């Protein structure tokens, strides 16, 4: 496992937990929400560098996407 893959997985795990806590989603729903989002597409692309940011920063991107339907 590469460092990048590890970081992406850790951020993803934390975001799923945040979605469950803050939005009352089931684990399945939270995972589906994250993994089908544009935010996750960017997070999982090492070229964007998004995986180097904090979980809170990436979660904020996802929150904006969920609220507006697009990444700000």
Predicted model as a PDB file, atoms N, CA, C, CB and O in Angstrom, pLDDT in the B-factor column:
MODEL        1                                                                  
ATOM      1  N   UNK A   1       0.852  -1.178   0.000  1.00 84.00           N  
ATOM      2  CA  UNK A   1       0.000   0.000   0.000  1.00 84.00           C  
ATOM      3  C   UNK A   1       0.894   1.236   0.000  1.00 84.00           C  
ATOM      4  CB  UNK A   1      -0.967   0.001   1.228  1.00 84.00           C  
ATOM      5  O   UNK A   1       1.849   1.328   0.772  1.00 84.00           O  
ATOM      6  N   UNK A   2       0.573   2.170  -0.866  1.00 93.00           N  
ATOM      7  CA  UNK A   2       1.357   3.399  -0.934  1.00 93.00           C  
ATOM      8  C   UNK A   2       0.916   4.366   0.160  1.00 93.00           C  
ATOM      9  CB  UNK A   2       1.217   4.057  -2.320  1.00 93.00           C  
ATOM     10  O   UNK A   2      -0.160   4.229   0.741  1.00 93.00           O  
ATOM     11  N   UNK A   3       1.764   5.331   0.420  1.00 94.00           N  
ATOM     12  CA  UNK A   3       1.445   6.378   1.396  1.00 94.00           C  
ATOM     13  C   UNK A   3       0.172   7.118   0.980  1.00 94.00           C  
ATOM     14  CB  UNK A   3       2.627   7.375   1.536  1.00 94.00           C  
ATOM     15  O   UNK A   3      -0.678   7.427   1.815  1.00 94.00           O  
ATOM     16  N   UNK A   4       0.051   7.395  -0.311  1.00 93.00           N  
ATOM     17  CA  UNK A   4      -1.120   8.113  -0.816  1.00 93.00           C  
ATOM     18  C   UNK A   4      -2.399   7.309  -0.585  1.00 93.00           C  
ATOM     19  CB  UNK A   4      -0.954   8.422  -2.312  1.00 93.00           C  
ATOM     20  O   UNK A   4      -3.405   7.853  -0.128  1.00 93.00           O  
ATOM     21  N   UNK A   5      -2.358   6.023  -0.898  1.00 95.00           N  
ATOM     22  CA  UNK A   5      -3.521   5.162  -0.707  1.00 95.00           C  
ATOM     23  C   UNK A   5      -3.914   5.110   0.758  1.00 95.00           C  
ATOM     24  CB  UNK A   5      -3.239   3.752  -1.229  1.00 95.00           C  
ATOM     25  O   UNK A   5      -5.098   5.178   1.089  1.00 95.00           O  
ATOM     26  N   UNK A   6      -2.936   4.990   1.631  1.00 96.00           N  
ATOM     27  CA  UNK A   6      -3.211   4.954   3.068  1.00 96.00           C  
ATOM     28  C   UNK A   6      -3.896   6.238   3.517  1.00 96.00           C  
ATOM     29  CB  UNK A   6      -1.912   4.741   3.862  1.00 96.00           C  
ATOM     30  O   UNK A   6      -4.881   6.194   4.254  1.00 96.00           O  
ATOM     31  N   UNK A   7      -3.380   7.374   3.076  1.00 97.00           N  
ATOM     32  CA  UNK A   7      -3.958   8.656   3.485  1.00 97.00           C  
ATOM     33  C   UNK A   7      -5.379   8.817   2.955  1.00 97.00           C  
ATOM     34  CB  UNK A   7      -3.083   9.815   2.996  1.00 97.00           C  
ATOM     35  O   UNK A   7      -6.254   9.309   3.668  1.00 97.00           O  
ATOM     36  N   UNK A   8      -5.614   8.409   1.714  1.00 97.00           N  
ATOM     37  CA  UNK A   8      -6.959   8.490   1.129  1.00 97.00           C  
ATOM     38  C   UNK A   8      -7.931   7.622   1.920  1.00 97.00           C  
ATOM     39  CB  UNK A   8      -6.940   8.054  -0.359  1.00 97.00           C  
ATOM     40  O   UNK A   8      -9.053   8.043   2.202  1.00 97.00           O  
ATOM     41  N   UNK A   9      -7.512   6.428   2.274  1.00 97.00           N  
ATOM     42  CA  UNK A   9      -8.381   5.524   3.034  1.00 97.00           C  
ATOM     43  C   UNK A   9      -8.669   6.051   4.432  1.00 97.00           C  
ATOM     44  CB  UNK A   9      -7.749   4.145   3.128  1.00 97.00           C  
ATOM     45  O   UNK A   9      -9.792   5.921   4.921  1.00 97.00           O  
ATOM     46  N   UNK A  10      -7.678   6.640   5.078  1.00 98.00           N  
ATOM     47  CA  UNK A  10      -7.886   7.197   6.418  1.00 98.00           C  
ATOM     48  C   UNK A  10      -8.864   8.366   6.390  1.00 98.00           C  
ATOM     49  CB  UNK A  10      -6.554   7.648   7.019  1.00 98.00           C  
ATOM     50  O   UNK A  10      -9.762   8.445   7.228  1.00 98.00           O  
ATOM     51  N   UNK A  11      -8.694   9.269   5.434  1.00 98.00           N  
ATOM     52  CA  UNK A  11      -9.608  10.405   5.308  1.00 98.00           C  
ATOM     53  C   UNK A  11     -11.012   9.903   4.980  1.00 98.00           C  
ATOM     54  CB  UNK A  11      -9.115  11.393   4.217  1.00 98.00           C  
ATOM     55  O   UNK A  11     -11.992  10.404   5.530  1.00 98.00           O  
ATOM     56  N   UNK A  12     -11.113   8.934   4.102  1.00 98.00           N  
ATOM     57  CA  UNK A  12     -12.417   8.383   3.725  1.00 98.00           C  
ATOM     58  C   UNK A  12     -13.127   7.780   4.926  1.00 98.00           C  
ATOM     59  CB  UNK A  12     -12.256   7.326   2.630  1.00 98.00           C  
ATOM     60  O   UNK A  12     -14.322   7.999   5.125  1.00 98.00           O  
ATOM     61  N   UNK A  13     -12.389   7.020   5.727  1.00 98.00           N  
ATOM     62  CA  UNK A  13     -12.966   6.407   6.929  1.00 98.00           C  
ATOM     63  C   UNK A  13     -13.507   7.479   7.870  1.00 98.00           C  
ATOM     64  CB  UNK A  13     -11.915   5.541   7.657  1.00 98.00           C  
ATOM     65  O   UNK A  13     -14.615   7.356   8.391  1.00 98.00           O  
ATOM     66  N   UNK A  14     -12.721   8.524   8.082  1.00 98.00           N  
ATOM     67  CA  UNK A  14     -13.141   9.598   8.979  1.00 98.00           C  
ATOM     68  C   UNK A  14     -14.364  10.338   8.446  1.00 98.00           C  
ATOM     69  CB  UNK A  14     -11.997  10.576   9.191  1.00 98.00           C  
ATOM     70  O   UNK A  14     -15.248  10.717   9.214  1.00 98.00           O  
ATOM     71  N   UNK A  15     -14.413  10.543   7.141  1.00 98.00           N  
ATOM     72  CA  UNK A  15     -15.553  11.247   6.551  1.00 98.00           C  
ATOM     73  C   UNK A  15     -16.820  10.406   6.652  1.00 98.00           C  
ATOM     74  CB  UNK A  15     -15.268  11.600   5.081  1.00 98.00           C  
ATOM     75  O   UNK A  15     -17.896  10.943   6.916  1.00 98.00           O  
ATOM     76  N   UNK A  16     -16.711   9.115   6.450  1.00 98.00           N  
ATOM     77  CA  UNK A  16     -17.876   8.237   6.609  1.00 98.00           C  
ATOM     78  C   UNK A  16     -18.406   8.350   8.031  1.00 98.00           C  
ATOM     79  CB  UNK A  16     -17.514   6.762   6.279  1.00 98.00           C  
ATOM     80  O   UNK A  16     -19.617   8.440   8.235  1.00 98.00           O  
ATOM     81  N   UNK A  17     -17.521   8.348   9.009  1.00 98.00           N  
ATOM     82  CA  UNK A  17     -17.948   8.488  10.405  1.00 98.00           C  
ATOM     83  C   UNK A  17     -18.607   9.839  10.655  1.00 98.00           C  
ATOM     84  CB  UNK A  17     -16.756   8.312  11.345  1.00 98.00           C  
ATOM     85  O   UNK A  17     -19.602   9.920  11.375  1.00 98.00           O  
ATOM     86  N   UNK A  18     -18.064  10.890  10.071  1.00 98.00           N  
ATOM     87  CA  UNK A  18     -18.667  12.220  10.222  1.00 98.00           C  
ATOM     88  C   UNK A  18     -20.059  12.280   9.599  1.00 98.00           C  
ATOM     89  CB  UNK A  18     -17.768  13.285   9.587  1.00 98.00           C  
ATOM     90  O   UNK A  18     -20.977  12.856  10.182  1.00 98.00           O  
ATOM     91  N   UNK A  19     -20.216  11.692   8.428  1.00 98.00           N  
ATOM     92  CA  UNK A  19     -21.540  11.665   7.790  1.00 98.00           C  
ATOM     93  C   UNK A  19     -22.549  10.917   8.657  1.00 98.00           C  
ATOM     94  CB  UNK A  19     -21.455  11.011   6.397  1.00 98.00           C  
ATOM     95  O   UNK A  19     -23.708  11.317   8.760  1.00 98.00           O  
ATOM     96  N   UNK A  20     -22.104   9.840   9.270  1.00 98.00           N  
ATOM     97  CA  UNK A  20     -22.993   9.068  10.141  1.00 98.00           C  
ATOM     98  C   UNK A  20     -23.385   9.886  11.373  1.00 98.00           C  
ATOM     99  CB  UNK A  20     -22.316   7.747  10.571  1.00 98.00           C  
ATOM    100  O   UNK A  20     -24.549   9.892  11.776  1.00 98.00           O  
ATOM    101  N   UNK A  21     -22.417  10.570  11.963  1.00 98.00           N  
ATOM    102  CA  UNK A  21     -22.677  11.349  13.178  1.00 98.00           C  
ATOM    103  C   UNK A  21     -23.492  12.609  12.902  1.00 98.00           C  
ATOM    104  CB  UNK A  21     -21.366  11.728  13.838  1.00 98.00           C  
ATOM    105  O   UNK A  21     -24.478  12.884  13.586  1.00 98.00           O  
ATOM    106  N   UNK A  22     -23.074  13.366  11.902  1.00 96.00           N  
ATOM    107  CA  UNK A  22     -23.672  14.682  11.675  1.00 96.00           C  
ATOM    108  C   UNK A  22     -24.946  14.658  10.830  1.00 96.00           C  
ATOM    109  CB  UNK A  22     -22.672  15.569  11.018  1.00 96.00           C  
ATOM    110  O   UNK A  22     -25.775  15.563  10.919  1.00 96.00           O  
ATOM    111  N   UNK A  23     -25.093  13.625  10.016  1.00 96.00           N  
ATOM    112  CA  UNK A  23     -26.277  13.551   9.147  1.00 96.00           C  
ATOM    113  C   UNK A  23     -27.178  12.371   9.478  1.00 96.00           C  
ATOM    114  CB  UNK A  23     -25.850  13.462   7.700  1.00 96.00           C  
ATOM    115  O   UNK A  23     -28.213  12.179   8.840  1.00 96.00           O  
ATOM    116  N   UNK A  24     -26.791  11.586  10.466  1.00 97.00           N  
ATOM    117  CA  UNK A  24     -27.609  10.450  10.867  1.00 97.00           C  
ATOM    118  C   UNK A  24     -27.715   9.372   9.807  1.00 97.00           C  
ATOM    119  CB  UNK A  24     -28.971  10.919  11.225  1.00 97.00           C  
ATOM    120  O   UNK A  24     -28.698   8.632   9.764  1.00 97.00           O  
ATOM    121  N   UNK A  25     -26.710   9.280   8.952  1.00 97.00           N  
ATOM    122  CA  UNK A  25     -26.730   8.275   7.885  1.00 97.00           C  
ATOM    123  C   UNK A  25     -26.302   6.917   8.420  1.00 97.00           C  
ATOM    124  CB  UNK A  25     -25.816   8.699   6.724  1.00 97.00           C  
ATOM    125  O   UNK A  25     -25.540   6.824   9.382  1.00 97.00           O  
ATOM    126  N   UNK A  26     -26.799   5.876   7.787  1.00 97.00           N  
ATOM    127  CA  UNK A  26     -26.281   4.540   8.068  1.00 97.00           C  
ATOM    128  C   UNK A  26     -24.889   4.452   7.451  1.00 97.00           C  
ATOM    129  CB  UNK A  26     -27.234   3.415   7.503  1.00 97.00           C  
ATOM    130  O   UNK A  26     -24.511   5.296   6.639  1.00 97.00           O  
ATOM    131  N   UNK A  27     -24.133   3.435   7.836  1.00 98.00           N  
ATOM    132  CA  UNK A  27     -22.795   3.286   7.269  1.00 98.00           C  
ATOM    133  C   UNK A  27     -22.859   3.106   5.755  1.00 98.00           C  
ATOM    134  CB  UNK A  27     -22.073   2.097   7.912  1.00 98.00           C  
ATOM    135  O   UNK A  27     -22.063   3.689   5.019  1.00 98.00           O  
ATOM    136  N   UNK A  28     -23.806   2.298   5.299  1.00 98.00           N  
ATOM    137  CA  UNK A  28     -23.955   2.060   3.861  1.00 98.00           C  
ATOM    138  C   UNK A  28     -24.277   3.353   3.123  1.00 98.00           C  
ATOM    139  CB  UNK A  28     -25.053   1.019   3.599  1.00 98.00           C  
ATOM    140  O   UNK A  28     -23.702   3.632   2.071  1.00 98.00           O  
ATOM    141  N   UNK A  29     -25.193   4.139   3.675  1.00 97.00           N  
ATOM    142  CA  UNK A  29     -25.581   5.399   3.047  1.00 97.00           C  
ATOM    143  C   UNK A  29     -24.416   6.390   3.032  1.00 97.00           C  
ATOM    144  CB  UNK A  29     -26.783   6.009   3.779  1.00 97.00           C  
ATOM    145  O   UNK A  29     -24.194   7.082   2.039  1.00 97.00           O  
ATOM    146  N   UNK A  30     -23.681   6.452   4.131  1.00 97.00           N  
ATOM    147  CA  UNK A  30     -22.537   7.361   4.212  1.00 97.00           C  
ATOM    148  C   UNK A  30     -21.461   6.965   3.214  1.00 97.00           C  
ATOM    149  CB  UNK A  30     -21.959   7.376   5.631  1.00 97.00           C  
ATOM    150  O   UNK A  30     -20.876   7.825   2.555  1.00 97.00           O  
ATOM    151  N   UNK A  31     -21.199   5.676   3.100  1.00 98.00           N  
ATOM    152  CA  UNK A  31     -20.194   5.208   2.149  1.00 98.00           C  
ATOM    153  C   UNK A  31     -20.629   5.502   0.719  1.00 98.00           C  
ATOM    154  CB  UNK A  31     -19.940   3.706   2.327  1.00 98.00           C  
ATOM    155  O   UNK A  31     -19.824   5.951  -0.096  1.00 98.00           O  
ATOM    156  N   UNK A  32     -21.883   5.254   0.415  1.00 97.00           N  
ATOM    157  CA  UNK A  32     -22.406   5.530  -0.930  1.00 97.00           C  
ATOM    158  C   UNK A  32     -22.304   7.026  -1.233  1.00 97.00           C  
ATOM    159  CB  UNK A  32     -23.881   5.050  -1.058  1.00 97.00           C  
ATOM    160  O   UNK A  32     -21.914   7.416  -2.334  1.00 97.00           O  
ATOM    161  N   UNK A  33     -22.654   7.854  -0.260  1.00 97.00           N  
ATOM    162  CA  UNK A  33     -22.592   9.302  -0.444  1.00 97.00           C  
ATOM    163  C   UNK A  33     -21.167   9.749  -0.763  1.00 97.00           C  
ATOM    164  CB  UNK A  33     -23.106  10.024   0.808  1.00 97.00           C  
ATOM    165  O   UNK A  33     -20.948  10.520  -1.697  1.00 97.00           O  
ATOM    166  N   UNK A  34     -20.215   9.269   0.004  1.00 97.00           N  
ATOM    167  CA  UNK A  34     -18.828   9.658  -0.225  1.00 97.00           C  
ATOM    168  C   UNK A  34     -18.299   9.109  -1.540  1.00 97.00           C  
ATOM    169  CB  UNK A  34     -17.954   9.184   0.918  1.00 97.00           C  
ATOM    170  O   UNK A  34     -17.774   9.861  -2.362  1.00 97.00           O  
ATOM    171  N   UNK A  35     -18.433   7.802  -1.744  1.00 97.00           N  
ATOM    172  CA  UNK A  35     -17.778   7.157  -2.877  1.00 97.00           C  
ATOM    173  C   UNK A  35     -18.387   7.496  -4.232  1.00 97.00           C  
ATOM    174  CB  UNK A  35     -17.810   5.689  -2.690  1.00 97.00           C  
ATOM    175  O   UNK A  35     -17.773   7.222  -5.263  1.00 97.00           O  
ATOM    176  N   UNK A  36     -19.577   8.086  -4.255  1.00 96.00           N  
ATOM    177  CA  UNK A  36     -20.177   8.515  -5.521  1.00 96.00           C  
ATOM    178  C   UNK A  36     -20.058  10.025  -5.727  1.00 96.00           C  
ATOM    179  CB  UNK A  36     -21.644   8.101  -5.571  1.00 96.00           C  
ATOM    180  O   UNK A  36     -20.638  10.571  -6.666  1.00 96.00           O  
ATOM    181  N   UNK A  37     -19.322  10.688  -4.868  1.00 96.00           N  
ATOM    182  CA  UNK A  37     -19.216  12.149  -4.943  1.00 96.00           C  
ATOM    183  C   UNK A  37     -18.041  12.596  -5.808  1.00 96.00           C  
ATOM    184  CB  UNK A  37     -19.074  12.735  -3.546  1.00 96.00           C  
ATOM    185  O   UNK A  37     -17.075  11.859  -6.006  1.00 96.00           O  
ATOM    186  N   UNK A  38     -18.148  13.814  -6.315  1.00 95.00           N  
ATOM    187  CA  UNK A  38     -17.028  14.431  -7.027  1.00 95.00           C  
ATOM    188  C   UNK A  38     -15.871  14.672  -6.062  1.00 95.00           C  
ATOM    189  CB  UNK A  38     -17.466  15.761  -7.696  1.00 95.00           C  
ATOM    190  O   UNK A  38     -14.704  14.608  -6.449  1.00 95.00           O  
ATOM    191  N   UNK A  39     -16.202  14.948  -4.811  1.00 96.00           N  
ATOM    192  CA  UNK A  39     -15.163  15.156  -3.800  1.00 96.00           C  
ATOM    193  C   UNK A  39     -14.279  13.920  -3.708  1.00 96.00           C  
ATOM    194  CB  UNK A  39     -15.790  15.477  -2.420  1.00 96.00           C  
ATOM    195  O   UNK A  39     -13.055  14.039  -3.666  1.00 96.00           O  
ATOM    196  N   UNK A  40     -14.882  12.737  -3.677  1.00 97.00           N  
ATOM    197  CA  UNK A  40     -14.085  11.514  -3.590  1.00 97.00           C  
ATOM    198  C   UNK A  40     -13.264  11.304  -4.859  1.00 97.00           C  
ATOM    199  CB  UNK A  40     -14.990  10.302  -3.342  1.00 97.00           C  
ATOM    200  O   UNK A  40     -12.128  10.834  -4.790  1.00 97.00           O  
ATOM    201  N   UNK A  41     -13.824  11.646  -6.009  1.00 97.00           N  
ATOM    202  CA  UNK A  41     -13.058  11.537  -7.250  1.00 97.00           C  
ATOM    203  C   UNK A  41     -11.779  12.362  -7.164  1.00 97.00           C  
ATOM    204  CB  UNK A  41     -13.906  11.991  -8.451  1.00 97.00           C  
ATOM    205  O   UNK A  41     -10.712  11.923  -7.593  1.00 97.00           O  
ATOM    206  N   UNK A  42     -11.899  13.551  -6.610  1.00 96.00           N  
ATOM    207  CA  UNK A  42     -10.729  14.419  -6.467  1.00 96.00           C  
ATOM    208  C   UNK A  42      -9.794  13.922  -5.370  1.00 96.00           C  
ATOM    209  CB  UNK A  42     -11.166  15.851  -6.168  1.00 96.00           C  
ATOM    210  O   UNK A  42      -8.573  13.966  -5.518  1.00 96.00           O  
ATOM    211  N   UNK A  43     -10.371  13.451  -4.273  1.00 97.00           N  
ATOM    212  CA  UNK A  43      -9.564  12.926  -3.176  1.00 97.00           C  
ATOM    213  C   UNK A  43      -8.736  11.736  -3.628  1.00 97.00           C  
ATOM    214  CB  UNK A  43     -10.453  12.530  -2.002  1.00 97.00           C  
ATOM    215  O   UNK A  43      -7.565  11.620  -3.264  1.00 97.00           O  
ATOM    216  N   UNK A  44      -9.323  10.862  -4.406  1.00 97.00           N  
ATOM    217  CA  UNK A  44      -8.646   9.630  -4.808  1.00 97.00           C  
ATOM    218  C   UNK A  44      -7.707   9.813  -5.997  1.00 97.00           C  
ATOM    219  CB  UNK A  44      -9.665   8.583  -5.141  1.00 97.00           C  
ATOM    220  O   UNK A  44      -7.040   8.862  -6.406  1.00 97.00           O  
ATOM    221  N   UNK A  45      -7.645  11.008  -6.549  1.00 96.00           N  
ATOM    222  CA  UNK A  45      -6.718  11.307  -7.640  1.00 96.00           C  
ATOM    223  C   UNK A  45      -5.469  11.960  -7.045  1.00 96.00           C  
ATOM    224  CB  UNK A  45      -7.386  12.241  -8.717  1.00 96.00           C  
ATOM    225  O   UNK A  45      -5.511  13.132  -6.672  1.00 96.00           O  
ATOM    226  N   UNK A  46      -4.367  11.230  -6.948  1.00 92.00           N  
ATOM    227  CA  UNK A  46      -3.155  11.784  -6.333  1.00 92.00           C  
ATOM    228  C   UNK A  46      -2.670  13.084  -6.976  1.00 92.00           C  
ATOM    229  CB  UNK A  46      -2.054  10.767  -6.398  1.00 92.00           C  
ATOM    230  O   UNK A  46      -1.991  13.878  -6.324  1.00 92.00           O  
ATOM    231  N   UNK A  47      -3.003  13.306  -8.221  1.00 95.00           N  
ATOM    232  CA  UNK A  47      -2.563  14.523  -8.918  1.00 95.00           C  
ATOM    233  C   UNK A  47      -3.155  15.798  -8.314  1.00 95.00           C  
ATOM    234  CB  UNK A  47      -2.938  14.439 -10.388  1.00 95.00           C  
ATOM    235  O   UNK A  47      -2.556  16.868  -8.425  1.00 95.00           O  
ATOM    236  N   UNK A  48      -4.329  15.695  -7.675  1.00 96.00           N  
ATOM    237  CA  UNK A  48      -4.961  16.886  -7.096  1.00 96.00           C  
ATOM    238  C   UNK A  48      -4.314  17.288  -5.782  1.00 96.00           C  
ATOM    239  CB  UNK A  48      -6.445  16.644  -6.880  1.00 96.00           C  
ATOM    240  O   UNK A  48      -4.371  18.456  -5.397  1.00 96.00           O  
ATOM    241  N   UNK A  49      -3.697  16.333  -5.087  1.00 95.00           N  
ATOM    242  CA  UNK A  49      -3.088  16.625  -3.795  1.00 95.00           C  
ATOM    243  C   UNK A  49      -4.094  16.779  -2.665  1.00 95.00           C  
ATOM    244  CB  UNK A  49      -2.275  17.867  -3.898  1.00 95.00           C  
ATOM    245  O   UNK A  49      -3.709  17.094  -1.539  1.00 95.00           O  
ATOM    246  N   UNK A  50      -5.374  16.564  -2.942  1.00 96.00           N  
ATOM    247  CA  UNK A  50      -6.398  16.743  -1.905  1.00 96.00           C  
ATOM    248  C   UNK A  50      -6.173  15.799  -0.729  1.00 96.00           C  
ATOM    249  CB  UNK A  50      -7.796  16.518  -2.490  1.00 96.00           C  
ATOM    250  O   UNK A  50      -6.520  16.127   0.405  1.00 96.00           O  
ATOM    251  N   UNK A  51      -5.600  14.643  -0.991  1.00 96.00           N  
ATOM    252  CA  UNK A  51      -5.342  13.671   0.075  1.00 96.00           C  
ATOM    253  C   UNK A  51      -4.340  14.188   1.105  1.00 96.00           C  
ATOM    254  CB  UNK A  51      -4.832  12.373  -0.521  1.00 96.00           C  
ATOM    255  O   UNK A  51      -4.223  13.613   2.187  1.00 96.00           O  
ATOM    256  N   UNK A  52      -3.618  15.260   0.790  1.00 97.00           N  
ATOM    257  CA  UNK A  52      -2.649  15.819   1.739  1.00 97.00           C  
ATOM    258  C   UNK A  52      -3.283  16.809   2.707  1.00 97.00           C  
ATOM    259  CB  UNK A  52      -1.524  16.499   0.990  1.00 97.00           C  
ATOM    260  O   UNK A  52      -2.631  17.278   3.640  1.00 97.00           O  
ATOM    261  N   UNK A  53      -4.545  17.123   2.485  1.00 97.00           N  
ATOM    262  CA  UNK A  53      -5.254  18.074   3.341  1.00 97.00           C  
ATOM    263  C   UNK A  53      -5.873  17.351   4.542  1.00 97.00           C  
ATOM    264  CB  UNK A  53      -6.347  18.816   2.537  1.00 97.00           C  
ATOM    265  O   UNK A  53      -5.901  16.122   4.593  1.00 97.00           O  
ATOM    266  N   UNK A  54      -6.353  18.112   5.480  1.00 97.00           N  
ATOM    267  CA  UNK A  54      -6.976  17.529   6.677  1.00 97.00           C  
ATOM    268  C   UNK A  54      -8.338  16.942   6.340  1.00 97.00           C  
ATOM    269  CB  UNK A  54      -7.116  18.587   7.790  1.00 97.00           C  
ATOM    270  O   UNK A  54      -8.959  17.296   5.338  1.00 97.00           O  
ATOM    271  N   UNK A  55      -8.784  16.040   7.200  1.00 98.00           N  
ATOM    272  CA  UNK A  55     -10.124  15.467   7.038  1.00 98.00           C  
ATOM    273  C   UNK A  55     -11.168  16.575   7.056  1.00 98.00           C  
ATOM    274  CB  UNK A  55     -10.418  14.431   8.150  1.00 98.00           C  
ATOM    275  O   UNK A  55     -12.103  16.559   6.255  1.00 98.00           O  
ATOM    276  N   UNK A  56     -11.016  17.538   7.963  1.00 97.00           N  
ATOM    277  CA  UNK A  56     -11.981  18.636   8.069  1.00 97.00           C  
ATOM    278  C   UNK A  56     -12.070  19.429   6.765  1.00 97.00           C  
ATOM    279  CB  UNK A  56     -11.597  19.570   9.223  1.00 97.00           C  
ATOM    280  O   UNK A  56     -13.159  19.827   6.350  1.00 97.00           O  
ATOM    281  N   UNK A  57     -10.943  19.654   6.131  1.00 97.00           N  
ATOM    282  CA  UNK A  57     -10.911  20.397   4.877  1.00 97.00           C  
ATOM    283  C   UNK A  57     -11.647  19.627   3.784  1.00 97.00           C  
ATOM    284  CB  UNK A  57      -9.459  20.678   4.450  1.00 97.00           C  
ATOM    285  O   UNK A  57     -12.460  20.202   3.061  1.00 97.00           O  
ATOM    286  N   UNK A  58     -11.371  18.344   3.662  1.00 97.00           N  
ATOM    287  CA  UNK A  58     -12.019  17.516   2.634  1.00 97.00           C  
ATOM    288  C   UNK A  58     -13.519  17.388   2.940  1.00 97.00           C  
ATOM    289  CB  UNK A  58     -11.352  16.101   2.561  1.00 97.00           C  
ATOM    290  O   UNK A  58     -14.345  17.412   2.027  1.00 97.00           O  
ATOM    291  N   UNK A  59     -13.859  17.254   4.212  1.00 97.00           N  
ATOM    292  CA  UNK A  59     -15.267  17.144   4.606  1.00 97.00           C  
ATOM    293  C   UNK A  59     -16.023  18.425   4.246  1.00 97.00           C  
ATOM    294  CB  UNK A  59     -15.388  16.858   6.123  1.00 97.00           C  
ATOM    295  O   UNK A  59     -17.183  18.371   3.837  1.00 97.00           O  
ATOM    296  N   UNK A  60     -15.372  19.558   4.398  1.00 96.00           N  
ATOM    297  CA  UNK A  60     -15.992  20.825   4.037  1.00 96.00           C  
ATOM    298  C   UNK A  60     -16.309  20.859   2.537  1.00 96.00           C  
ATOM    299  CB  UNK A  60     -15.073  22.002   4.422  1.00 96.00           C  
ATOM    300  O   UNK A  60     -17.365  21.350   2.137  1.00 96.00           O  
ATOM    301  N   UNK A  61     -15.408  20.347   1.719  1.00 93.00           N  
ATOM    302  CA  UNK A  61     -15.657  20.216   0.278  1.00 93.00           C  
ATOM    303  C   UNK A  61     -16.912  19.371   0.039  1.00 93.00           C  
ATOM    304  CB  UNK A  61     -14.430  19.579  -0.437  1.00 93.00           C  
ATOM    305  O   UNK A  61     -17.780  19.744  -0.751  1.00 93.00           O  
ATOM    306  N   UNK A  62     -16.995  18.239   0.724  1.00 96.00           N  
ATOM    307  CA  UNK A  62     -18.137  17.345   0.541  1.00 96.00           C  
ATOM    308  C   UNK A  62     -19.427  18.004   1.011  1.00 96.00           C  
ATOM    309  CB  UNK A  62     -17.914  16.031   1.293  1.00 96.00           C  
ATOM    310  O   UNK A  62     -20.463  17.868   0.360  1.00 96.00           O  
ATOM    311  N   UNK A  63     -19.378  18.705   2.118  1.00 96.00           N  
ATOM    312  CA  UNK A  63     -20.568  19.399   2.626  1.00 96.00           C  
ATOM    313  C   UNK A  63     -21.079  20.409   1.598  1.00 96.00           C  
ATOM    314  CB  UNK A  63     -20.252  20.111   3.963  1.00 96.00           C  
ATOM    315  O   UNK A  63     -22.284  20.510   1.365  1.00 96.00           O  
ATOM    316  N   UNK A  64     -20.166  21.147   0.991  1.00 95.00           N  
ATOM    317  CA  UNK A  64     -20.560  22.123  -0.043  1.00 95.00           C  
ATOM    318  C   UNK A  64     -21.162  21.410  -1.242  1.00 95.00           C  
ATOM    319  CB  UNK A  64     -19.347  22.975  -0.488  1.00 95.00           C  
ATOM    320  O   UNK A  64     -22.150  21.868  -1.816  1.00 95.00           O  
ATOM    321  N   UNK A  65     -20.560  20.287  -1.617  1.00 94.00           N  
ATOM    322  CA  UNK A  65     -21.094  19.527  -2.748  1.00 94.00           C  
ATOM    323  C   UNK A  65     -22.498  19.005  -2.439  1.00 94.00           C  
ATOM    324  CB  UNK A  65     -20.157  18.356  -3.099  1.00 94.00           C  
ATOM    325  O   UNK A  65     -23.379  19.053  -3.298  1.00 94.00           O  
ATOM    326  N   UNK A  66     -22.708  18.515  -1.237  1.00 93.00           N  
ATOM    327  CA  UNK A  66     -24.019  17.991  -0.865  1.00 93.00           C  
ATOM    328  C   UNK A  66     -25.063  19.103  -0.825  1.00 93.00           C  
ATOM    329  CB  UNK A  66     -23.946  17.288   0.494  1.00 93.00           C  
ATOM    330  O   UNK A  66     -26.219  18.887  -1.189  1.00 93.00           O  
ATOM    331  N   UNK A  67     -24.654  20.291  -0.383  1.00 93.00           N  
ATOM    332  CA  UNK A  67     -25.593  21.411  -0.266  1.00 93.00           C  
ATOM    333  C   UNK A  67     -25.938  22.024  -1.617  1.00 93.00           C  
ATOM    334  CB  UNK A  67     -25.017  22.478   0.641  1.00 93.00           C  
ATOM    335  O   UNK A  67     -27.075  22.438  -1.844  1.00 93.00           O  
ATOM    336  N   UNK A  68     -24.948  22.081  -2.519  1.00 91.00           N  
ATOM    337  CA  UNK A  68     -25.163  22.798  -3.788  1.00 91.00           C  
ATOM    338  C   UNK A  68     -25.235  21.886  -5.005  1.00 91.00           C  
ATOM    339  CB  UNK A  68     -24.062  23.796  -3.994  1.00 91.00           C  
ATOM    340  O   UNK A  68     -25.686  22.301  -6.073  1.00 91.00           O  
ATOM    341  N   UNK A  69     -24.795  20.654  -4.843  1.00 85.00           N  
ATOM    342  CA  UNK A  69     -24.761  19.747  -5.988  1.00 85.00           C  
ATOM    343  C   UNK A  69     -23.486  19.840  -6.789  1.00 85.00           C  
ATOM    344  CB  UNK A  69     -25.916  20.018  -6.881  1.00 85.00           C  
ATOM    345  O   UNK A  69     -23.320  19.153  -7.797  1.00 85.00           O  
ATOM    346  N   UNK A  70     -22.575  20.702  -6.332  1.00 75.00           N  
ATOM    347  CA  UNK A  70     -21.288  20.817  -7.020  1.00 75.00           C  
ATOM    348  C   UNK A  70     -20.228  21.310  -6.020  1.00 75.00           C  
ATOM    349  CB  UNK A  70     -21.395  21.791  -8.250  1.00 75.00           C  
ATOM    350  O   UNK A  70     -20.550  21.853  -4.964  1.00 75.00           O  
ATOM    351  N   UNK A  71     -18.994  21.109  -6.378  1.00 65.00           N  
ATOM    352  CA  UNK A  71     -17.900  21.555  -5.530  1.00 65.00           C  
ATOM    353  C   UNK A  71     -17.672  23.043  -5.780  1.00 65.00           C  
ATOM    354  CB  UNK A  71     -16.600  20.732  -5.802  1.00 65.00           C  
ATOM    355  O   UNK A  71     -17.623  23.493  -6.924  1.00 65.00           O  
ATOM    356  N   UNK A  72     -17.536  23.783  -4.712  1.00 56.00           N  
ATOM    357  CA  UNK A  72     -17.330  25.238  -4.848  1.00 56.00           C  
ATOM    358  C   UNK A  72     -15.927  25.552  -5.304  1.00 56.00           C  
ATOM    359  CB  UNK A  72     -17.609  25.950  -3.528  1.00 56.00           C  
ATOM    360  O   UNK A  72     -15.580  26.722  -5.470  1.00 56.00           O  
TER     361      UNK A  72                                                      
ENDMDL                                                                          
END                                                                             
